[in-house]
Amino acid sequence: MRKQNIKKNTRRIDKTLFITIVVLVITGLIAVADASAPIATRDFGDQLYFVKQQAVSAFLGLGVLFLFSRINYKFWSKIAVPFFFFNLVLLTVVLIPGIGTKVYGARRWFILGGASFQPSEFAKLALAIYFAKLAEKSKNVSSYFVPLGLIALLVMLQPDLGTTLIIISIGMSQVFVSGASLVHFFAASALAAFLSLILILFSDYRRDRLLTFFQQTNDPLGKAYHIKQVLFALGSGGLWGVGLGQSRQKYLYLPETATDSIFAVIAEEVGFVGSIVLVGAFIFFVFRALRISKYAPDTFSRVLSVGITAWLGGQIMLNIGSMVALVPLTGIPLPFFSYGGSSLIMILAACGILLNISKYSYNKEE
């Protein structure tokens, strides 16, 4: 047997992950500026309107990342319970008419002084921290499912199936790595899948999206319009793309160009080769985050970092998967790229926690 040497990190963050995050944020700002220009000009008379707001969110988010990277990760264990229940209150209050703001039939936002934020974005981090705390205390597996079901229910009432799926993926990934019985894990997974199917079938909007996914050639100017325009964008890009800034689909043909569909605009402009490079960058990001989980110093930090990785990796997979028609459209934003201040700030906050955990990780060399 070869001798295994364990060498403790010298309290420095994972610089490779940090550089990757900064590159993704900067690239995301360029993508928002490009993809949002036509709709920003139409609605606000300023082609830089959306990227200006996104730049402010990126600046604040990077500030939060720097702050959280310096806060010892054990701090989050101390506030896990009140932080989780505070977010449950926010998710409840946002559903109250006159307090939560309703947009496109969904009540997901608080608007304060002209600024808006989604409590469901805060709930992702709160859940990851809370479940890591449960794992640290070696709680029974049943203690995970009640809070997970409650928070998923509150998000579904907004309604927001895409975010609900991400929340479930965060919780279930953490249950798995916390050492839960495989019988309990797979039983809970099957139940979650069944309930998700029921929620889809009993909602006209979600059912239409599912049926459109299986019948993409039907109703190309109606229910299938969005996915058809996405596929047109991908096909137009070909191998090398039409050139930076030269997308045609962003000129009010493709819905949600700066948010859910931003990957389609990028793929049209940089082509298959450029898209593979971007997907490779995301894979590398997830790999580095998983590496932090692997060498995390204790149960709390390991389960927390797995939850954060499942959150960001799950959103990447669902967004890109829906853009290439591997899964139905879910309305999930692409991390670091899609326009949205709450999402970007909370993603960078979570990355700050990952970076702090990396300070205390152990490198194992054989």
C-alpha positions as CSV (number, residue, x, y, z in Angstrom):
1,M,0.0,0.0,0.0
2,R,1.3,3.4,-1.0
3,K,1.7,5.9,1.8
4,Q,-0.8,8.7,1.7
5,N,0.3,12.2,2.7
6,I,-2.3,14.8,3.8
7,K,-1.2,18.3,3.4
8,K,-3.3,21.2,4.8
9,N,-4.0,24.2,2.6
10,T,-2.2,27.4,3.7
11,R,-5.5,29.3,4.1
12,R,-5.6,30.6,0.5
13,I,-8.7,30.5,-1.6
14,D,-8.9,28.4,-4.8
15,K,-7.5,31.0,-7.1
16,T,-8.4,28.9,-10.2
17,L,-12.0,28.9,-9.2
18,F,-11.9,32.6,-8.4
19,I,-10.5,33.4,-11.8
20,T,-13.1,31.2,-13.5
21,I,-15.9,33.0,-11.7
22,V,-14.6,36.4,-12.6
23,V,-14.2,35.4,-16.3
24,L,-17.8,34.0,-16.3
25,V,-19.1,37.2,-14.8
26,I,-17.3,39.5,-17.3
27,T,-18.3,37.3,-20.2
28,G,-21.9,37.3,-18.9
29,L,-22.0,41.1,-18.9
30,I,-20.8,41.2,-22.5
31,A,-23.5,38.7,-23.4
32,V,-26.3,40.7,-21.7
33,A,-25.1,43.9,-23.4
34,D,-25.3,42.1,-26.8
35,A,-28.5,40.1,-26.4
36,S,-30.5,42.8,-24.6
37,A,-29.7,45.8,-26.9
38,P,-32.8,45.5,-29.3
39,I,-35.4,45.1,-26.5
40,A,-33.7,47.7,-24.4
41,T,-33.8,50.2,-27.3
42,R,-37.5,49.4,-27.9
43,D,-38.6,49.6,-24.3
44,F,-36.3,52.2,-22.8
45,G,-34.6,54.0,-25.7
46,D,-31.2,53.0,-24.3
47,Q,-29.5,49.9,-25.7
48,L,-27.4,49.7,-22.6
49,Y,-30.2,49.8,-20.1
50,F,-30.1,46.2,-19.0
51,V,-26.4,45.8,-19.0
52,K,-26.1,48.9,-16.8
53,Q,-28.3,47.3,-14.2
54,Q,-26.6,44.0,-14.5
55,A,-23.2,45.7,-14.0
56,V,-24.4,47.2,-10.8
57,S,-25.6,43.8,-9.6
58,A,-22.2,42.2,-10.7
59,F,-20.3,44.9,-8.7
60,L,-22.4,44.3,-5.6
61,G,-22.2,40.5,-6.1
62,L,-18.5,40.5,-6.4
63,G,-18.4,42.7,-3.2
64,V,-20.5,40.1,-1.5
65,L,-18.3,37.3,-2.8
66,F,-15.2,39.0,-1.4
67,L,-16.9,39.5,1.9
68,F,-18.2,35.9,2.2
69,S,-14.9,34.5,1.1
70,R,-13.4,36.1,4.3
71,I,-16.2,34.9,6.7
72,N,-15.4,31.6,8.2
73,Y,-17.9,29.0,6.8
74,K,-18.7,27.9,10.4
75,F,-20.6,31.2,10.8
76,W,-23.3,29.9,8.5
77,S,-23.8,26.8,10.8
78,K,-24.5,29.1,13.7
79,I,-27.3,31.1,11.9
80,A,-28.6,28.2,9.7
81,V,-31.9,27.7,11.6
82,P,-33.0,31.4,11.9
83,F,-31.8,32.1,8.3
84,F,-33.9,29.2,7.0
85,F,-37.1,30.2,8.8
86,F,-36.6,33.9,7.9
87,N,-36.6,32.8,4.2
88,L,-39.8,30.7,4.8
89,V,-41.4,33.9,6.1
90,L,-40.3,35.8,2.9
91,L,-41.6,33.1,0.7
92,T,-45.0,33.3,2.5
93,V,-45.2,37.1,2.5
94,V,-44.4,37.4,-1.2
95,L,-47.6,35.5,-1.9
96,I,-49.8,38.1,-0.2
97,P,-51.5,40.5,-2.8
98,G,-50.4,44.0,-2.3
99,I,-47.0,43.0,-0.8
100,G,-45.6,40.6,-3.4
101,T,-45.6,41.9,-7.0
102,K,-47.3,39.9,-9.7
103,V,-45.7,39.8,-13.1
104,Y,-46.8,37.6,-16.0
105,G,-49.2,35.7,-13.7
106,A,-46.5,34.8,-11.1
107,R,-46.1,36.5,-7.7
108,R,-42.4,36.1,-7.1
109,W,-41.0,39.6,-6.5
110,F,-40.7,42.2,-3.8
111,I,-40.2,45.7,-5.2
112,L,-38.6,48.2,-2.7
113,G,-37.6,51.7,-3.8
114,G,-37.5,50.7,-7.5
115,A,-35.3,47.7,-6.8
116,S,-36.7,44.2,-7.0
117,F,-35.6,40.9,-5.6
118,Q,-36.9,37.3,-5.6
119,P,-37.0,35.6,-2.2
120,S,-36.7,32.2,-3.9
121,E,-33.1,33.0,-4.9
122,F,-32.3,33.6,-1.2
123,A,-34.2,30.4,-0.3
124,K,-31.7,28.3,-2.4
125,L,-28.8,29.3,-0.2
126,A,-30.9,29.1,3.0
127,L,-31.9,25.5,2.2
128,A,-28.3,24.5,1.4
129,I,-27.1,25.9,4.7
130,Y,-29.9,24.4,6.7
131,F,-29.5,20.9,5.3
132,A,-25.7,21.1,5.9
133,K,-26.6,21.9,9.5
134,L,-28.9,18.9,9.7
135,A,-26.2,16.7,8.4
136,E,-23.7,18.1,10.9
137,K,-26.1,17.2,13.7
138,S,-26.7,13.7,12.2
139,K,-30.4,14.2,12.0
140,N,-32.8,11.4,11.0
141,V,-33.5,11.4,7.2
142,S,-37.1,12.2,7.8
143,S,-36.1,15.6,9.2
144,Y,-35.0,16.7,5.8
145,F,-38.2,16.0,3.9
146,V,-40.6,18.2,5.8
147,P,-38.6,21.4,5.3
148,L,-37.8,20.5,1.7
149,G,-41.5,19.8,1.0
150,L,-42.6,23.1,2.7
151,I,-40.2,25.3,0.8
152,A,-40.9,23.5,-2.5
153,L,-44.7,24.1,-1.9
154,L,-44.2,27.8,-1.2
155,V,-42.2,28.2,-4.4
156,M,-44.8,26.3,-6.4
157,L,-47.5,28.5,-5.2
158,Q,-45.8,31.5,-6.9
159,P,-45.9,29.5,-9.2
160,D,-42.3,28.6,-10.3
161,L,-41.8,24.9,-11.3
162,G,-38.2,25.5,-12.6
163,T,-37.0,26.9,-9.3
164,T,-38.9,24.2,-7.4
165,L,-36.9,21.6,-9.4
166,I,-33.7,23.3,-8.5
167,I,-34.6,23.4,-4.8
168,I,-35.5,19.7,-4.9
169,S,-32.1,18.9,-6.6
170,I,-30.3,20.9,-3.9
171,G,-32.0,19.1,-1.1
172,M,-31.8,15.6,-2.6
173,S,-28.1,15.9,-3.4
174,Q,-27.4,16.9,0.2
175,V,-29.6,14.1,1.6
176,F,-27.6,11.7,-0.6
177,V,-24.1,12.8,0.6
178,S,-25.2,13.1,4.2
179,G,-25.3,9.3,4.3
180,A,-29.1,8.7,4.1
181,S,-30.5,5.2,3.4
182,L,-30.6,4.6,-0.3
183,V,-34.1,3.1,0.2
184,H,-35.3,6.4,1.7
185,F,-33.4,8.4,-0.9
186,F,-34.9,6.6,-4.0
187,A,-38.4,6.5,-2.4
188,A,-38.3,10.3,-1.8
189,S,-36.9,10.8,-5.4
190,A,-39.7,8.8,-6.9
191,L,-42.3,10.7,-4.8
192,A,-40.8,14.0,-5.9
193,A,-40.9,13.0,-9.6
194,F,-44.5,11.8,-9.2
195,L,-45.7,15.0,-7.5
196,S,-43.8,17.1,-10.2
197,L,-45.7,15.2,-12.9
198,I,-49.0,15.9,-11.2
199,L,-48.2,19.6,-10.9
200,I,-47.4,19.7,-14.6
201,L,-50.5,17.8,-15.7
202,F,-52.8,20.0,-13.6
203,S,-51.5,23.3,-14.9
204,D,-52.6,24.3,-18.4
205,Y,-49.4,26.4,-18.9
206,R,-47.0,23.7,-17.8
207,R,-48.9,20.9,-19.5
208,D,-48.7,22.9,-22.8
209,R,-44.9,23.2,-22.4
210,L,-44.5,19.5,-21.8
211,L,-46.7,18.6,-24.8
212,T,-44.9,21.2,-27.0
213,F,-41.6,19.5,-26.1
214,F,-42.9,16.2,-27.5
215,Q,-44.6,17.8,-30.5
216,Q,-42.3,20.6,-31.5
217,T,-43.5,20.7,-35.1
218,N,-47.1,21.6,-34.1
219,D,-48.3,25.2,-33.8
220,P,-44.9,26.9,-34.7
221,L,-46.5,30.3,-34.4
222,G,-48.2,29.6,-31.1
223,K,-47.3,27.3,-28.3
224,A,-44.1,26.0,-30.0
225,Y,-42.9,29.5,-31.1
226,H,-40.3,29.9,-28.3
227,I,-38.6,26.6,-28.8
228,K,-38.7,26.9,-32.6
229,Q,-37.0,30.3,-32.5
230,V,-34.4,28.8,-30.1
231,L,-33.7,26.0,-32.6
232,F,-33.5,28.5,-35.5
233,A,-30.9,30.5,-33.5
234,L,-28.8,27.4,-32.9
235,G,-29.1,26.2,-36.5
236,S,-28.2,29.7,-37.8
237,G,-24.9,29.6,-35.8
238,G,-23.6,26.6,-37.6
239,L,-20.0,25.6,-36.7
240,W,-18.4,29.0,-36.3
241,G,-21.3,31.3,-35.7
242,V,-22.6,34.4,-37.5
243,G,-20.2,36.7,-35.6
244,L,-20.2,38.6,-32.3
245,G,-23.1,41.1,-32.2
246,Q,-24.6,39.7,-35.5
247,S,-27.4,37.6,-34.1
248,R,-30.6,38.0,-36.0
249,Q,-32.9,36.2,-33.5
250,K,-32.2,38.8,-30.8
251,Y,-34.0,41.4,-32.9
252,L,-37.4,40.6,-31.2
253,Y,-37.8,37.2,-32.8
254,L,-36.6,35.1,-29.9
255,P,-38.4,35.6,-26.6
256,E,-36.4,36.3,-23.4
257,T,-33.2,37.0,-25.2
258,A,-31.4,38.5,-22.1
259,T,-32.7,36.0,-19.6
260,D,-33.8,32.4,-20.2
261,S,-32.8,32.3,-23.9
262,I,-29.4,34.1,-23.7
263,F,-27.5,30.8,-24.5
264,A,-29.3,30.6,-27.8
265,V,-28.1,34.1,-28.8
266,I,-24.6,33.2,-27.8
267,A,-24.7,30.0,-29.7
268,E,-26.0,31.8,-32.8
269,E,-23.1,34.3,-32.7
270,V,-20.2,32.0,-31.7
271,G,-21.5,28.8,-33.3
272,F,-21.0,25.2,-32.2
273,V,-17.3,25.6,-31.4
274,G,-17.8,28.7,-29.2
275,S,-20.8,27.0,-27.5
276,I,-18.6,24.0,-26.7
277,V,-16.0,26.3,-25.2
278,L,-18.6,27.9,-23.0
279,V,-20.0,24.6,-21.9
280,G,-16.5,23.5,-21.1
281,A,-16.0,26.5,-18.9
282,F,-19.2,25.6,-17.0
283,I,-18.0,22.0,-16.6
284,F,-14.7,23.2,-15.3
285,F,-16.4,25.4,-12.8
286,V,-18.5,22.5,-11.5
287,F,-15.4,20.3,-11.4
288,R,-13.6,22.8,-9.2
289,A,-16.6,23.2,-7.0
290,L,-16.9,19.4,-6.5
291,R,-13.2,19.3,-5.8
292,I,-13.8,21.7,-2.9
293,S,-16.5,19.3,-1.7
294,K,-14.2,16.3,-1.9
295,Y,-11.5,17.9,0.3
296,A,-13.8,19.8,2.6
297,P,-12.6,19.7,6.2
298,D,-15.9,18.5,7.9
299,T,-19.4,17.3,7.3
300,F,-21.0,20.8,7.4
301,S,-18.7,22.3,4.8
302,R,-18.9,19.1,2.6
303,V,-22.7,19.0,2.5
304,L,-23.0,22.7,2.1
305,S,-20.5,22.8,-0.9
306,V,-22.4,19.9,-2.5
307,G,-25.7,21.8,-2.2
308,I,-24.2,24.9,-3.8
309,T,-22.7,22.9,-6.6
310,A,-26.0,21.1,-7.2
311,W,-27.8,24.5,-7.3
312,L,-25.5,26.0,-9.9
313,G,-24.8,22.9,-11.8
314,G,-28.5,22.0,-11.9
315,Q,-29.4,25.4,-13.3
316,I,-26.7,25.2,-16.0
317,M,-28.0,21.7,-17.0
318,L,-31.6,22.7,-17.1
319,N,-31.1,26.0,-19.0
320,I,-28.8,24.6,-21.6
321,G,-30.8,21.4,-21.8
322,S,-33.9,23.3,-22.6
323,M,-32.1,25.4,-25.2
324,V,-31.0,22.3,-27.1
325,A,-34.4,20.7,-26.7
326,L,-33.3,17.9,-24.4
327,V,-35.8,19.0,-21.7
328,P,-38.9,21.2,-21.8
329,L,-38.5,24.9,-21.4
330,T,-38.5,25.7,-17.6
331,G,-37.7,29.4,-17.3
332,I,-34.5,28.7,-15.4
333,P,-31.8,31.4,-15.8
334,L,-28.3,30.5,-16.9
335,P,-25.9,31.2,-14.0
336,F,-23.5,34.2,-14.5
337,F,-25.1,35.1,-17.8
338,S,-28.9,35.6,-17.6
339,Y,-30.1,39.1,-16.7
340,G,-31.3,39.3,-13.1
341,G,-29.9,41.0,-10.1
342,S,-31.1,38.8,-7.4
343,S,-29.9,35.7,-9.1
344,L,-26.5,37.0,-9.9
345,I,-25.9,38.4,-6.4
346,M,-26.9,35.2,-4.7
347,I,-24.9,33.1,-7.1
348,L,-21.8,35.1,-6.3
349,A,-22.6,35.0,-2.5
350,A,-22.7,31.2,-2.8
351,C,-19.4,31.2,-4.7
352,G,-17.9,33.3,-1.9
353,I,-18.8,30.6,0.6
354,L,-17.3,28.0,-1.7
355,L,-14.1,30.0,-1.8
356,N,-13.9,30.3,2.0
357,I,-14.4,26.5,2.3
358,S,-11.5,26.1,-0.1
359,K,-9.2,27.9,2.4
360,Y,-9.7,25.1,4.9
361,S,-9.7,22.1,2.6
362,Y,-7.2,19.4,2.6
363,N,-5.2,18.4,-0.4
364,K,-4.6,14.6,-0.6
365,E,-1.6,13.5,-2.6
366,E,-0.6,9.9,-2.9
